[in-house]
């Protein structure tokens, strides 16, 4: 593992959930931004099909 010394500073039981949570939140924010700025998604939500 290239970054194995990181776990000497941060416990894996704390670091991994924080990392995965940050990835999930970032993904949700990006998807929300893309879908809210697209024309077809707004029309679909409002029933325009």
C-alpha distance matrix in Angstrom:
0.0 3.8 5.6 5.3 8.8 10.2 10.9 13.1 15.3 15.3 15.7 13.8 17.3 18.4 15.6 14.9 18.7 19.3 16.8 18.2 21.7 21.4 20.4 23.4 25.8 25.0 25.5 28.8 30.0 29.4 31.2 34.0 34.5 34.7 37.0 39.2 39.8 40.7 44.3 44.1 42.1 44.6 47.5 45.8 45.4 49.1 50.3 50.9 49.0
3.8 0.0 3.8 5.7 8.2 9.4 11.4 13.2 14.9 15.3 16.6 15.2 18.9 19.3 16.1 16.0 19.7 19.6 16.9 18.8 22.0 21.1 20.2 23.6 25.6 24.3 25.2 28.6 29.4 28.6 30.7 33.5 33.6 33.8 36.4 38.5 38.8 39.9 43.6 43.6 41.7 44.2 47.1 45.8 45.4 48.9 50.3 50.8 49.0
5.6 3.8 0.0 3.8 5.6 5.8 8.1 10.2 11.3 11.6 13.3 12.3 16.0 16.0 12.8 13.3 16.9 16.5 14.1 16.6 19.5 18.5 18.3 21.6 23.3 22.3 23.7 26.8 27.4 27.1 29.4 31.9 32.0 32.7 35.2 37.0 37.5 38.9 42.6 42.8 40.7 42.9 46.0 44.8 44.1 47.6 49.2 49.8 48.2
5.3 5.7 3.8 0.0 3.8 5.4 6.1 7.9 10.1 10.6 11.5 10.6 14.4 15.1 12.5 13.1 16.8 17.0 15.2 17.5 20.4 20.1 20.1 23.1 24.9 24.5 25.8 28.7 29.6 29.6 31.7 34.1 34.6 35.3 37.6 39.4 40.2 41.5 45.3 45.3 43.0 45.2 48.3 46.9 46.0 49.6 51.1 52.0 50.3
8.8 8.2 5.6 3.8 0.0 3.8 5.4 5.4 7.5 9.2 10.9 11.3 15.0 15.1 12.8 14.4 17.9 17.5 16.2 19.0 21.5 20.9 21.5 24.6 26.0 25.6 27.3 30.1 30.7 30.9 33.3 35.4 35.7 36.7 39.2 40.7 41.4 43.1 46.8 47.1 44.8 46.8 50.0 48.7 47.7 51.2 52.9 53.8 52.4
10.2 9.4 5.8 5.4 3.8 0.0 3.8 5.3 5.6 6.3 8.6 9.1 12.7 12.1 9.5 11.4 14.8 13.9 12.8 15.9 18.1 17.3 18.3 21.3 22.5 22.2 24.1 26.8 27.2 27.7 30.1 32.0 32.4 33.6 36.0 37.4 38.2 40.0 43.8 44.1 41.7 43.5 46.8 45.6 44.5 47.9 49.7 50.7 49.4
10.9 11.4 8.1 6.1 5.4 3.8 0.0 3.8 5.2 4.9 5.6 6.2 9.7 9.9 8.2 10.0 13.3 13.3 12.8 15.5 17.7 17.7 18.8 21.4 22.8 23.1 24.8 27.2 28.1 28.8 30.9 32.8 33.6 34.9 36.9 38.4 39.5 41.2 44.9 45.0 42.4 44.3 47.5 46.1 44.8 48.2 50.0 51.2 49.9
13.1 13.2 10.2 7.9 5.4 5.3 3.8 0.0 3.8 6.0 7.1 9.1 12.2 12.2 11.1 13.5 16.5 16.2 16.1 19.0 20.8 20.8 22.1 24.8 25.9 26.2 28.2 30.5 31.1 32.0 34.3 36.0 36.6 38.1 40.2 41.5 42.6 44.4 48.2 48.4 45.8 47.5 50.8 49.5 48.1 51.5 53.4 54.6 53.4
15.3 14.9 11.3 10.1 7.5 5.6 5.2 3.8 0.0 3.8 6.7 9.4 12.0 10.8 9.7 12.8 15.3 14.2 14.6 17.8 19.1 18.7 20.6 23.3 23.8 24.1 26.6 28.6 28.9 30.0 32.5 33.9 34.4 36.1 38.3 39.3 40.4 42.5 46.2 46.7 44.0 45.5 49.0 47.8 46.3 49.5 51.6 52.9 51.9
15.3 15.3 11.6 10.6 9.2 6.3 4.9 6.0 3.8 0.0 3.8 6.3 8.5 7.0 6.0 9.3 11.6 10.7 11.4 14.4 15.6 15.6 17.6 20.0 20.7 21.3 23.6 25.5 26.0 27.3 29.6 30.9 31.7 33.5 35.5 36.5 37.8 39.9 43.5 43.8 41.0 42.5 45.9 44.7 43.0 46.3 48.3 49.7 48.7
15.7 16.6 13.3 11.5 10.9 8.6 5.6 7.1 6.7 3.8 0.0 3.8 5.5 5.4 6.0 8.4 10.5 10.8 12.0 14.2 15.5 16.4 18.2 20.1 21.2 22.4 24.3 25.9 27.0 28.4 30.3 31.7 32.9 34.6 36.2 37.4 39.0 40.8 44.4 44.4 41.5 43.1 46.4 44.8 43.2 46.5 48.3 49.9 48.8
13.8 15.2 12.3 10.6 11.3 9.1 6.2 9.1 9.4 6.3 3.8 0.0 3.8 5.3 4.9 5.6 8.2 9.5 10.0 11.6 13.6 14.8 16.0 17.7 19.4 20.6 22.0 23.8 25.3 26.5 28.0 29.7 31.1 32.5 34.0 35.5 37.2 38.7 42.3 42.0 39.1 41.0 44.1 42.4 40.9 44.3 46.0 47.5 46.1
17.3 18.9 16.0 14.4 15.0 12.7 9.7 12.2 12.0 8.5 5.5 3.8 0.0 3.8 5.9 6.1 6.9 9.0 10.6 11.5 12.7 14.8 16.2 17.2 18.8 20.6 21.9 23.2 24.9 26.5 27.8 29.2 30.9 32.5 33.6 35.0 37.0 38.6 42.0 41.6 38.5 40.2 43.3 41.4 39.7 43.1 44.7 46.5 45.3
18.4 19.3 16.0 15.1 15.1 12.1 9.9 12.2 10.8 7.0 5.4 5.3 3.8 0.0 3.8 5.8 5.9 6.4 8.8 10.5 10.9 12.4 14.6 15.8 16.7 18.5 20.3 21.5 22.7 24.6 26.1 27.2 28.7 30.6 31.9 32.9 34.9 36.8 40.2 40.2 37.1 38.5 41.8 40.2 38.3 41.6 43.5 45.2 44.2
15.6 16.1 12.8 12.5 12.8 9.5 8.2 11.1 9.7 6.0 6.0 4.9 5.9 3.8 0.0 3.8 5.7 5.2 6.0 8.6 9.8 10.5 12.3 14.2 15.3 16.4 18.3 20.0 21.1 22.5 24.3 25.7 26.9 28.6 30.2 31.4 33.1 34.9 38.4 38.5 35.6 37.2 40.5 39.0 37.4 40.8 42.7 44.1 43.0
14.9 16.0 13.3 13.1 14.4 11.4 10.0 13.5 12.8 9.3 8.4 5.6 6.1 5.8 3.8 0.0 3.8 5.4 5.1 6.1 8.4 9.8 10.6 12.2 14.1 15.3 16.5 18.3 19.9 21.1 22.5 24.2 25.7 27.0 28.5 30.0 31.8 33.2 36.7 36.5 33.6 35.4 38.6 36.9 35.4 38.9 40.5 42.0 40.6
18.7 19.7 16.9 16.8 17.9 14.8 13.3 16.5 15.3 11.6 10.5 8.2 6.9 5.9 5.7 3.8 0.0 3.8 5.4 5.1 5.8 8.4 9.8 10.3 11.9 14.0 15.1 16.3 18.1 19.8 20.9 22.2 24.1 25.6 26.7 28.0 30.1 31.7 35.0 34.8 31.6 33.3 36.4 34.7 32.9 36.3 38.0 39.8 38.6
19.3 19.6 16.5 17.0 17.5 13.9 13.3 16.2 14.2 10.7 10.8 9.5 9.0 6.4 5.2 5.4 3.8 0.0 3.8 5.6 5.1 6.1 8.6 9.9 10.4 12.1 14.1 15.3 16.3 18.2 19.9 21.0 22.4 24.3 25.7 26.7 28.5 30.4 33.9 34.0 31.0 32.4 35.7 34.3 32.6 35.8 37.8 39.4 38.5
16.8 16.9 14.1 15.2 16.2 12.8 12.8 16.1 14.6 11.4 12.0 10.0 10.6 8.8 6.0 5.1 5.4 3.8 0.0 3.8 5.4 5.1 6.3 8.7 10.0 10.6 12.3 14.4 15.5 16.5 18.4 20.1 21.2 22.6 24.4 25.7 27.3 28.9 32.5 32.6 29.8 31.5 34.8 33.4 32.0 35.4 37.3 38.5 37.4
18.2 18.8 16.6 17.5 19.0 15.9 15.5 19.0 17.8 14.4 14.2 11.6 11.5 10.5 8.6 6.1 5.1 5.6 3.8 0.0 3.8 5.4 5.1 6.2 8.6 9.9 10.5 12.4 14.3 15.4 16.5 18.3 20.0 21.2 22.5 24.1 26.0 27.3 30.7 30.5 27.5 29.4 32.5 30.9 29.5 33.0 34.6 36.0 34.7
21.7 22.0 19.5 20.4 21.5 18.1 17.7 20.8 19.1 15.6 15.5 13.6 12.7 10.9 9.8 8.4 5.8 5.1 5.4 3.8 0.0 3.8 5.4 5.1 6.1 8.5 9.8 10.6 12.3 14.2 15.4 16.5 18.3 20.0 21.1 22.3 24.4 26.0 29.4 29.3 26.2 27.6 30.9 29.4 27.6 31.0 32.9 34.4 33.4
21.4 21.1 18.5 20.1 20.9 17.3 17.7 20.8 18.7 15.6 16.4 14.8 14.8 12.4 10.5 9.8 8.4 6.1 5.1 5.4 3.8 0.0 3.8 5.5 5.2 6.0 8.5 9.9 10.5 12.2 14.2 15.3 16.4 18.3 19.9 20.9 22.6 24.5 28.1 28.4 25.5 26.9 30.3 29.2 27.6 30.8 32.9 34.2 33.3
20.4 20.2 18.3 20.1 21.5 18.3 18.8 22.1 20.6 17.6 18.2 16.0 16.2 14.6 12.3 10.6 9.8 8.6 6.3 5.1 5.4 3.8 0.0 3.8 5.6 5.2 6.1 8.7 10.0 10.6 12.2 14.2 15.4 16.5 18.2 19.8 21.3 22.8 26.4 26.4 23.7 25.5 28.7 27.4 26.2 29.7 31.5 32.5 31.3
23.4 23.6 21.6 23.1 24.6 21.3 21.4 24.8 23.3 20.0 20.1 17.7 17.2 15.8 14.2 12.2 10.3 9.9 8.7 6.2 5.1 5.5 3.8 0.0 3.8 5.5 5.1 6.2 8.7 10.0 10.6 12.3 14.3 15.5 16.4 18.1 20.1 21.4 24.8 24.5 21.5 23.3 26.4 24.8 23.4 26.9 28.6 29.9 28.8
25.8 25.6 23.3 24.9 26.0 22.5 22.8 25.9 23.8 20.7 21.2 19.4 18.8 16.7 15.3 14.1 11.9 10.4 10.0 8.6 6.1 5.2 5.6 3.8 0.0 3.8 5.4 5.1 6.2 8.6 9.9 10.5 12.3 14.3 15.4 16.3 18.4 20.2 23.6 23.8 20.7 22.0 25.4 24.2 22.5 25.7 27.9 29.2 28.5
25.0 24.3 22.3 24.5 25.6 22.2 23.1 26.2 24.1 21.3 22.4 20.6 20.6 18.5 16.4 15.3 14.0 12.1 10.6 9.9 8.5 6.0 5.2 5.5 3.8 0.0 3.8 5.5 5.2 6.2 8.6 9.9 10.6 12.3 14.2 15.3 16.7 18.6 22.2 22.7 20.0 21.5 24.9 24.1 22.8 26.0 28.1 29.0 28.3
25.5 25.2 23.7 25.8 27.3 24.1 24.8 28.2 26.6 23.6 24.3 22.0 21.9 20.3 18.3 16.5 15.1 14.1 12.3 10.5 9.8 8.5 6.1 5.1 5.4 3.8 0.0 3.8 5.5 5.2 6.1 8.5 9.9 10.6 12.1 14.0 15.6 16.8 20.3 20.3 17.6 19.5 22.7 21.5 20.5 23.9 25.7 26.6 25.4
28.8 28.6 26.8 28.7 30.1 26.8 27.2 30.5 28.6 25.5 25.9 23.8 23.2 21.5 20.0 18.3 16.3 15.3 14.4 12.4 10.6 9.9 8.7 6.2 5.1 5.5 3.8 0.0 3.8 5.5 5.2 6.0 8.5 10.0 10.5 11.9 14.2 15.6 18.8 18.8 15.7 17.2 20.5 19.2 17.7 21.1 23.1 24.3 23.5
30.0 29.4 27.4 29.6 30.7 27.2 28.1 31.1 28.9 26.0 27.0 25.3 24.9 22.7 21.1 19.9 18.1 16.3 15.5 14.3 12.3 10.5 10.0 8.7 6.2 5.2 5.5 3.8 0.0 3.8 5.5 5.1 6.1 8.7 10.0 10.4 12.3 14.5 17.9 18.6 15.7 16.7 20.3 19.8 18.2 21.2 23.7 24.5 24.2
29.4 28.6 27.1 29.6 30.9 27.7 28.8 32.0 30.0 27.3 28.4 26.5 26.5 24.6 22.5 21.1 19.8 18.2 16.5 15.4 14.2 12.2 10.6 10.0 8.6 6.2 5.2 5.5 3.8 0.0 3.8 5.4 5.1 6.2 8.6 9.9 10.8 12.5 16.2 16.9 14.6 16.1 19.5 19.1 18.3 21.3 23.5 23.8 23.2
31.2 30.7 29.4 31.7 33.3 30.1 30.9 34.3 32.5 29.6 30.3 28.0 27.8 26.1 24.3 22.5 20.9 19.9 18.4 16.5 15.4 14.2 12.2 10.6 9.9 8.6 6.1 5.2 5.5 3.8 0.0 3.8 5.4 5.2 6.0 8.4 10.0 10.8 14.2 14.3 11.6 13.6 16.7 15.8 15.1 18.4 20.3 20.8 19.8
34.0 33.5 31.9 34.1 35.4 32.0 32.8 36.0 33.9 30.9 31.7 29.7 29.2 27.2 25.7 24.2 22.2 21.0 20.1 18.3 16.5 15.3 14.2 12.3 10.5 9.9 8.5 6.0 5.1 5.4 3.8 0.0 3.8 5.5 5.3 5.8 8.4 10.1 13.2 13.7 10.7 11.6 15.2 14.7 13.3 16.2 18.6 19.4 19.1
34.5 33.6 32.0 34.6 35.7 32.4 33.6 36.6 34.4 31.7 32.9 31.1 30.9 28.7 26.9 25.7 24.1 22.4 21.2 20.0 18.3 16.4 15.4 14.3 12.3 10.6 9.9 8.5 6.1 5.1 5.4 3.8 0.0 3.8 5.6 5.3 6.2 8.8 12.2 13.7 11.4 12.1 15.7 16.0 15.0 17.5 20.1 20.3 20.3
34.7 33.8 32.7 35.3 36.7 33.6 34.9 38.1 36.1 33.5 34.6 32.5 32.5 30.6 28.6 27.0 25.6 24.3 22.6 21.2 20.0 18.3 16.5 15.5 14.3 12.3 10.6 10.0 8.7 6.2 5.2 5.5 3.8 0.0 3.8 5.6 5.4 6.4 10.1 11.1 9.5 11.1 14.2 14.3 14.3 17.0 19.0 18.7 18.2
37.0 36.4 35.2 37.6 39.2 36.0 36.9 40.2 38.3 35.5 36.2 34.0 33.6 31.9 30.2 28.5 26.7 25.7 24.4 22.5 21.1 19.9 18.2 16.4 15.4 14.2 12.1 10.5 10.0 8.6 6.0 5.3 5.6 3.8 0.0 3.8 5.4 5.3 8.4 8.6 6.1 7.8 11.0 10.8 10.5 13.4 15.4 15.3 14.9
39.2 38.5 37.0 39.4 40.7 37.4 38.4 41.5 39.3 36.5 37.4 35.5 35.0 32.9 31.4 30.0 28.0 26.7 25.7 24.1 22.3 20.9 19.8 18.1 16.3 15.3 14.0 11.9 10.4 9.9 8.4 5.8 5.3 5.6 3.8 0.0 3.8 5.7 8.1 9.6 7.2 6.9 10.6 11.4 10.4 12.5 15.2 15.3 15.8
39.8 38.8 37.5 40.2 41.4 38.2 39.5 42.6 40.4 37.8 39.0 37.2 37.0 34.9 33.1 31.8 30.1 28.5 27.3 26.0 24.4 22.6 21.3 20.1 18.4 16.7 15.6 14.2 12.3 10.8 10.0 8.4 6.2 5.4 5.4 3.8 0.0 3.8 6.7 9.2 8.3 8.2 11.3 12.9 12.8 14.4 17.0 16.2 16.7
40.7 39.9 38.9 41.5 43.1 40.0 41.2 44.4 42.5 39.9 40.8 38.7 38.6 36.8 34.9 33.2 31.7 30.4 28.9 27.3 26.0 24.5 22.8 21.4 20.2 18.6 16.8 15.6 14.5 12.5 10.8 10.1 8.8 6.4 5.3 5.7 3.8 0.0 3.8 5.8 5.8 6.8 9.1 10.4 11.4 13.1 14.9 13.7 13.7
44.3 43.6 42.6 45.3 46.8 43.8 44.9 48.2 46.2 43.5 44.4 42.3 42.0 40.2 38.4 36.7 35.0 33.9 32.5 30.7 29.4 28.1 26.4 24.8 23.6 22.2 20.3 18.8 17.9 16.2 14.2 13.2 12.2 10.1 8.4 8.1 6.7 3.8 0.0 3.8 5.6 5.6 6.4 8.8 10.4 11.1 12.7 10.8 11.3
44.1 43.6 42.8 45.3 47.1 44.1 45.0 48.4 46.7 43.8 44.4 42.0 41.6 40.2 38.5 36.5 34.8 34.0 32.6 30.5 29.3 28.4 26.4 24.5 23.8 22.7 20.3 18.8 18.6 16.9 14.3 13.7 13.7 11.1 8.6 9.6 9.2 5.8 3.8 0.0 3.8 5.6 5.2 6.1 8.7 10.0 10.6 8.7 8.1
42.1 41.7 40.7 43.0 44.8 41.7 42.4 45.8 44.0 41.0 41.5 39.1 38.5 37.1 35.6 33.6 31.6 31.0 29.8 27.5 26.2 25.5 23.7 21.5 20.7 20.0 17.6 15.7 15.7 14.6 11.6 10.7 11.4 9.5 6.1 7.2 8.3 5.8 5.6 3.8 0.0 3.8 5.4 5.0 6.1 8.6 9.8 9.4 8.9
44.6 44.2 42.9 45.2 46.8 43.5 44.3 47.5 45.5 42.5 43.1 41.0 40.2 38.5 37.2 35.4 33.3 32.4 31.5 29.4 27.6 26.9 25.5 23.3 22.0 21.5 19.5 17.2 16.7 16.1 13.6 11.6 12.1 11.1 7.8 6.9 8.2 6.8 5.6 5.6 3.8 0.0 3.8 5.4 5.3 6.3 8.8 8.5 9.6
47.5 47.1 46.0 48.3 50.0 46.8 47.5 50.8 49.0 45.9 46.4 44.1 43.3 41.8 40.5 38.6 36.4 35.7 34.8 32.5 30.9 30.3 28.7 26.4 25.4 24.9 22.7 20.5 20.3 19.5 16.7 15.2 15.7 14.2 11.0 10.6 11.3 9.1 6.4 5.2 5.4 3.8 0.0 3.8 5.5 5.2 6.3 4.9 6.5
45.8 45.8 44.8 46.9 48.7 45.6 46.1 49.5 47.8 44.7 44.8 42.4 41.4 40.2 39.0 36.9 34.7 34.3 33.4 30.9 29.4 29.2 27.4 24.8 24.2 24.1 21.5 19.2 19.8 19.1 15.8 14.7 16.0 14.3 10.8 11.4 12.9 10.4 8.8 6.1 5.0 5.4 3.8 0.0 3.8 5.4 5.1 5.2 4.7
45.4 45.4 44.1 46.0 47.7 44.5 44.8 48.1 46.3 43.0 43.2 40.9 39.7 38.3 37.4 35.4 32.9 32.6 32.0 29.5 27.6 27.6 26.2 23.4 22.5 22.8 20.5 17.7 18.2 18.3 15.1 13.3 15.0 14.3 10.5 10.4 12.8 11.4 10.4 8.7 6.1 5.3 5.5 3.8 0.0 3.8 5.4 7.4 8.0
49.1 48.9 47.6 49.6 51.2 47.9 48.2 51.5 49.5 46.3 46.5 44.3 43.1 41.6 40.8 38.9 36.3 35.8 35.4 33.0 31.0 30.8 29.7 26.9 25.7 26.0 23.9 21.1 21.2 21.3 18.4 16.2 17.5 17.0 13.4 12.5 14.4 13.1 11.1 10.0 8.6 6.3 5.2 5.4 3.8 0.0 3.8 5.7 8.1
50.3 50.3 49.2 51.1 52.9 49.7 50.0 53.4 51.6 48.3 48.3 46.0 44.7 43.5 42.7 40.5 38.0 37.8 37.3 34.6 32.9 32.9 31.5 28.6 27.9 28.1 25.7 23.1 23.7 23.5 20.3 18.6 20.1 19.0 15.4 15.2 17.0 14.9 12.7 10.6 9.8 8.8 6.3 5.1 5.4 3.8 0.0 3.8 5.5
50.9 50.8 49.8 52.0 53.8 50.7 51.2 54.6 52.9 49.7 49.9 47.5 46.5 45.2 44.1 42.0 39.8 39.4 38.5 36.0 34.4 34.2 32.5 29.9 29.2 29.0 26.6 24.3 24.5 23.8 20.8 19.4 20.3 18.7 15.3 15.3 16.2 13.7 10.8 8.7 9.4 8.5 4.9 5.2 7.4 5.7 3.8 0.0 3.8
49.0 49.0 48.2 50.3 52.4 49.4 49.9 53.4 51.9 48.7 48.8 46.1 45.3 44.2 43.0 40.6 38.6 38.5 37.4 34.7 33.4 33.3 31.3 28.8 28.5 28.3 25.4 23.5 24.2 23.2 19.8 19.1 20.3 18.2 14.9 15.8 16.7 13.7 11.3 8.1 8.9 9.6 6.5 4.7 8.0 8.1 5.5 3.8 0.0
